[in-house]
Amino acid sequence: MPIKDSEFGKGRRDPSLLLIEFLSFNFRNAYTLDELVEAMKSLGRNLSKEDVEGLLSALEYGGRAKSKVIDGVTYYMYSKVIGFRSI
């Protein structure tokens, strides 16, 4: 059964949208997995490391995020997508 747009707006936002929104707003910074877990907590979503890692993996696959290991630590950052090519 269909619902009205006002009811649709009442639902909780998809955590992957919150994560990409956070990364895109802070596009000049790269974050560790632990820092992103804490960022999600500050946005009201208590997600495990495994959950955030899975979201990041999906975002990387879709070209919306990128990761790099620096001094043995993996950092994640927003990847701007233009057309079919990420920059």
PADOFI-590684 format. One line per field, with one value per residue (C-alpha): x, z, y; residue in one letter. Coordinates in Angstrom, 2 decimals. Each point is the difference from the previous one (the first is absolute). Layout:
BEGIN
xx <- X ...
zz <- Z ...
yy <- Y ...
type <- A ...
//
This chain:
BEGIN
xx <- 0.00 1.44 0.82 -0.02 3.24 -0.43 0.05 3.00 1.90 -0.55 2.20 3.60 2.57 2.11 3.35 1.92 -1.61 1.03 3.54 0.37 -1.58 2.54 2.92 -1.16 -0.52 3.53 1.50 3.39 0.61 0.69 -1.22 0.86 -2.65 -0.19 -0.49 -2.83 -1.69 0.11 -1.31 -2.98 -0.65 -0.01 -2.64 -2.17 0.90 1.73 1.66 2.66 3.41 -1.05 -3.13 1.94 2.70 -2.66 -1.51 3.42 0.68 -3.25 0.74 3.50 -1.44 -2.43 2.79 -1.38 2.86 3.66 2.48 3.74 2.35 2.37 2.53 -1.91 -3.34 -2.87 -1.65 -3.22 -1.07 -2.69 0.51 -1.74 -1.70 -0.28 -1.99 1.40 3.47 1.03 2.63
zz <- 0.00 -0.93 2.65 -0.13 -0.37 3.53 1.36 -2.18 1.52 3.50 -0.61 1.14 -2.58 -1.59 1.86 -3.28 -0.88 3.36 -0.50 -3.52 1.15 2.83 -2.31 -2.72 2.50 1.32 -3.42 0.83 2.84 0.14 2.96 1.62 0.48 3.74 -0.71 -2.41 2.54 2.48 -2.65 -0.60 3.75 0.10 -2.75 2.09 -1.66 2.24 -2.60 0.55 -1.63 -2.28 -1.08 -0.83 -1.73 -2.16 -0.89 -0.91 -2.17 -1.90 -0.35 -1.33 -2.47 -1.19 -0.29 2.75 2.45 -0.23 2.46 0.43 2.51 1.54 2.61 0.43 0.63 -2.50 -0.66 -1.88 -1.81 -2.35 -3.69 -2.25 -2.94 -3.32 -2.51 0.04 1.16 3.58 0.67
yy <- 0.00 3.40 2.60 3.79 1.94 1.37 -3.56 -0.86 2.93 -1.36 -3.05 -0.18 1.01 -2.68 -0.13 -0.03 3.34 1.42 -1.25 1.41 3.26 0.23 -0.79 2.40 2.82 -0.64 -0.75 1.51 -2.48 -3.74 -2.05 -3.32 -2.66 0.78 3.70 -0.78 -2.29 2.89 2.41 -2.29 -0.13 3.81 -0.09 -2.31 -3.32 -2.51 -2.24 -2.62 0.19 -2.86 1.89 3.18 -2.03 -1.67 3.37 1.36 -3.02 0.57 3.72 -0.78 -2.48 2.67 2.57 2.26 -0.58 -0.94 -1.43 0.16 -1.59 2.54 -1.13 -3.25 1.72 -0.07 3.35 0.64 3.11 1.25 -0.58 2.49 -1.67 1.82 -1.98 -3.51 0.99 0.74 2.64
type <- M P I K D S E F G K G R R D P S L L L I E F L S F N F R N A Y T L D E L V E A M K S L G R N L S K E D V E G L L S A L E Y G G R A K S K V I D G V T Y Y M Y S K V I G F R S I
//
